[in-house]
Amino acid sequence: MMTHTFPFHPFLAVALVALALPAADPAAGEESDDRWDARFAPEGVTGAVRCLVADGSGGFYVGGDLVTAGGLPVGRLAHWDGSRWSALAAGVDGPVRALLAGESGFLLAGGDFDNAGETPASHVARWDGAAWTDFAPGLNAAVSALALGSGGDVFAGGDFTTAGGAAVSHLARWDGATWKSLGSGTDNGVLALAIAGDDLCVGGAFARTGGVPAARFGIWHLPTAAAAPIAAGSARARLEAPFPNPFNPRATLRYEIAERGPVRLAVYNLRGEHVVTLAEGEHAAGLHVVEWTGRDARGRSCPSGIYFAHLLSAEGAATRRLTLLR
């Protein structure tokens, strides 16, 4: 009987052994691929995604160069509500580089576009859930980063050099009425912004911030509000931060007094003019809650802008800033 022998090849032997072994479990400390959500294949989005932001309700907004989302035509932006994709009307006419979602449900989009839906928009636009509006006119070039300050100010960074007709250098702050510069800004484009306590952290392609050498990263120290004057007494009036802020259509204000006494809570505009009184008269000790719906004492809608809620009681006074976004 004839027998056949085959030359031994060590590499072939290793390959055969490898084929015979069962697939190894993930190494200790590694996560399984089972954690990846399969709902976004094969129809996720077409076009590069440049930015993401949560919507506060379990979903998220996506921006970039998007053409479709879940097979639906979209204009550079889309919304995932947890189960399906939707377009934000006609979207915008250029790439989206930054997204910012506020507590009151609004969405700001920044990028290299001139129109949002059918509305002219100078590189920043606001989506209210149904329609687009120009957020704050006057930026002359692309916006690459957005951040929201604790007082409701919106910070923008990018390639722009003018904001609202004023010269700025790649950075600007919207206070609800006008764009403001952040000193002399940076000497090149800004790509990222983040708020950390009382600091605005700035990243980009620049070498200087405010005339000082800075290798692509810098920090702008935000001004802190001065303490409200307090009248003599054994206790202090307390006015909590409005929520949400910025707001539309209403903001909740909570205030507390330690002892029964007269209280007045009123809203004023930037010129110091009285807008509306929200509460006045004798109050029991404890926590009190009121809402401002963005209307004046005659029931008329107030324009977008910065307002101040001022609490006055026998225990002292306190002031909080509100930003109304229409």
Backbone hydrogen bonds, N-H to C=O, Kabsch-Sander energy under -0.5 kcal/mol:
donor,donor_aa,acceptor,acceptor_aa,energy
13,A,9,H,-2.0
14,V,10,P,-2.1
15,A,11,F,-2.1
16,L,12,L,-2.4
17,V,13,A,-2.2
18,A,14,V,-2.3
19,L,15,A,-2.0
20,A,16,L,-1.6
21,L,17,V,-1.2
30,E,27,A,-2.4
35,R,32,S,-1.6
36,W,33,D,-2.0
40,F,37,D,-0.6
41,A,38,A,-1.3
44,G,42,P,-1.2
46,T,68,T,-2.1
50,R,48,A,-0.6
50,R,63,G,-2.5
51,C,63,G,-1.9
53,V,61,Y,-1.8
55,D,59,G,-1.9
60,F,80,W,-2.2
61,Y,53,V,-3.1
62,V,78,A,-2.6
63,G,51,C,-2.5
64,G,76,R,-1.6
65,D,48,A,-2.9
66,L,76,R,-0.6
67,V,46,T,-3.0
68,T,46,T,-0.9
69,A,72,L,-2.1
70,G,44,G,-3.6
72,L,69,A,-1.8
74,V,67,V,-2.6
76,R,66,L,-1.6
76,R,74,V,-0.9
78,A,62,V,-2.0
79,H,86,S,-2.6
80,W,60,F,-2.9
81,D,79,H,-0.6
81,D,84,R,-2.0
86,S,79,H,-1.7
88,L,77,L,-0.5
89,A,87,A,-1.0
91,G,88,L,-2.2
92,V,75,G,-2.4
93,D,115,N,-1.7
96,V,64,G,-1.9
97,R,95,P,-0.5
97,R,110,G,-2.4
98,A,110,G,-2.2
100,L,108,L,-2.3
102,G,106,F,-2.2
105,G,102,G,-1.6
107,L,127,W,-1.9
108,L,100,L,-3.1
109,A,125,A,-2.5
110,G,98,A,-2.8
111,G,123,H,-1.9
112,D,95,P,-2.3
113,F,111,G,-0.5
116,A,119,T,-3.1
117,G,91,G,-3.2
119,T,116,A,-2.2
121,A,114,D,-2.9
123,H,113,F,-1.2
123,H,121,A,-1.9
125,A,109,A,-2.3
126,R,133,T,-3.0
127,W,107,L,-2.9
128,D,126,R,-0.5
128,D,131,A,-1.9
133,T,126,R,-2.0
135,F,124,V,-1.1
135,F,133,T,-0.5
140,N,162,T,-1.4
143,V,111,G,-1.6
144,S,157,G,-2.5
145,A,157,G,-2.0
147,A,155,F,-2.0
149,G,147,A,-0.5
149,G,153,D,-3.2
152,G,149,G,-1.7
154,V,174,W,-2.0
155,F,147,A,-3.1
156,A,172,A,-2.6
157,G,145,A,-2.3
158,G,170,H,-1.8
159,D,142,A,-2.4
160,F,142,A,-0.8
163,A,166,A,-2.6
165,G,138,G,-0.7
166,A,163,A,-1.6
168,V,161,T,-2.3
169,S,171,L,-0.5
170,H,160,F,-1.9
172,A,156,A,-2.0
173,R,180,K,-2.8
174,W,154,V,-3.3
175,D,173,R,-0.6
175,D,178,T,-2.1
180,K,173,R,-2.5
182,L,171,L,-0.5
183,G,181,S,-0.7
185,G,182,L,-2.0
186,T,169,S,-2.2
187,D,208,R,-1.5
190,V,158,G,-1.6
191,L,203,G,-2.6
192,A,203,G,-2.1
194,A,201,C,-1.7
196,A,194,A,-0.5
196,A,199,D,-2.9
199,D,196,A,-1.5
200,L,220,W,-2.9
201,C,194,A,-3.4
201,C,199,D,-0.6
202,V,218,G,-3.0
203,G,192,A,-2.5
204,G,216,R,-1.9
205,A,189,G,-2.2
209,T,212,V,-2.7
210,G,185,G,-3.4
212,V,209,T,-2.1
214,A,207,A,-3.2
216,R,206,F,-1.6
216,R,214,A,-1.8
218,G,202,V,-2.5
220,W,200,L,-2.7
221,H,219,I,-0.6
222,L,198,D,-2.7
222,L,220,W,-0.6
238,R,256,E,-2.1
240,E,238,R,-0.5
240,E,254,R,-2.8
243,F,252,T,-1.9
247,F,323,T,-2.4
251,A,292,W,-2.3
252,T,243,F,-3.2
253,L,290,V,-3.1
255,Y,288,H,-2.6
256,E,238,R,-2.7
257,I,286,G,-1.8
261,G,283,H,-2.1
263,V,281,G,-2.1
264,R,312,L,-2.3
265,L,279,A,-2.9
266,A,310,H,-2.1
267,V,276,V,-3.1
268,Y,308,F,-2.5
269,N,273,E,-2.0
270,L,306,I,-0.6
272,G,269,N,-2.0
275,V,267,V,-3.2
276,V,267,V,-1.2
278,L,265,L,-2.6
278,L,276,V,-0.5
279,A,265,L,-1.7
281,G,263,V,-1.8
283,H,261,G,-2.7
286,G,257,I,-2.9
288,H,255,Y,-3.2
290,V,253,L,-2.6
292,W,251,A,-2.6
296,D,300,R,-2.4
297,A,275,V,-2.1
299,G,296,D,-2.0
302,C,294,G,-3.1
305,G,324,L,-2.0
307,Y,322,L,-2.9
308,F,268,Y,-2.8
309,A,320,R,-3.2
310,H,266,A,-3.3
310,H,308,F,-0.6
311,L,309,A,-0.5
311,L,318,A,-3.3
312,L,264,R,-2.6
313,S,316,G,-2.6
314,A,262,P,-0.8
316,G,313,S,-1.3
317,A,229,P,-0.8
318,A,311,L,-2.0
320,R,309,A,-2.5
322,L,307,Y,-3.1
324,L,305,G,-2.7
324,L,322,L,-0.5
325,L,247,F,-2.2
325,L,323,T,-0.5
326,R,324,L,-0.6
